[in-house]
C-alpha cells in the first residue's frame, strides 16, 4: 500500500472554496480504486495550510489513477474549479508507506 500525502498552501480567504474542492475529490479518488482518508483544514495555528491523505494498493495503481483522472470529466471539472476559484496557492506531494498493526 502507498499513501499520498498532499500539503496545500491555500488562500485563507477562500477556505469555503477549498473545502468544496476537497469534497469533490474524495469520491473521485474512491471511484478510481483509492481509499481517501480525508482532508484536514486549518483550525488553530497556520490558517493557510491544509492536508489530504489517500491510499492506493500500490504506486502502479496510483499512477493508473493519475493517468485515468486526466481523461475523466468529473476530475477535469474539479481541476477547473480550483483554477477558477484560485483557492490553492501551491501544493506538494509525498508518498508514504504506512506501518499498520
N, C-alpha and C positions, 0 to 999 in steps of 0.2 A: 504494500500500500504506500502511496505517496500523498502527502498533504501539501497543498498550495497555500502559502501564507502571503496575503496581499496587504501591504501597508499603504494606505492612501493619505495624501495631503489633500484636504478638501477645503472649499471655501466655507468658513463657518456661517456666513450669511445665506448660504444655500443648503443648509443641513436638511431641510424638508425635501429638497430635490434629490439630494444624495440618498436619503432614506427610501424615496420612491425608486430610484435606480437600483438600490440594493434588493428591494422586494421584487424587482423584475428578474434579477439574476438567480435568485435561489431556486425557483422551479426550472430554470433553463439548465443549470448545472445538473440537476437531477434528471432532466429529460435526456441528457446525454450519458447517463450512467454513473454520474458522480454522486457523492454524498456531501451536501452543504452543511457546514457546522455553524453557519450564521455570520452576520455582520456585527461588528461591535463599534458603536458610535460614541462620540465624546460625551462624557458626563461630568467628571471632575478632572482638573488638570488641563492639558492642552486641548483647545477647542477646535483644532484643525487636523486631527489625526483620527482615522478610522481604520479598522482592520476587518479582514474577511478570511475565513478558513474553509477549505473544502478538500475532499479527498477523492482519489480515483484508485482503482486496483493496482495500477502501475503507471510509470511515466509514459509508456507507449499509449495507454488508454487516455491519459491526459492529452497527449499530442494529437490523438484522433479527435477528441472533443474540440481542441483548438481549431483544427482544420475544418471540422464539420460546422462549428459555430460561425465561421466566416461565410458559410453558404446558407445559413438559417435566417429566415426573415424576422423572427422574434428576437434573435440575438442582434441582428443588424439594427433593429428598432431601439434596443437598449443602448447600443453604441452611439446611435444618433442622438438619443435623449441626453446622454452625458455631454456630448459635444454642444448641443443646443443650449443646455442649461449652464454649462461651464462649472458644474458643481465639483469636478475633480481638477485639482491643480496638477498633481503628479501622482505616480504610484510606483511601487517596486514589488517585485515578485520573487519569492524564495520557495524552495521545495524542502520539505522536511520528511523524515521517516519516523512515524510515531512508534513509541515503545509502549505496548499495552500489556496488561497482566496476562 
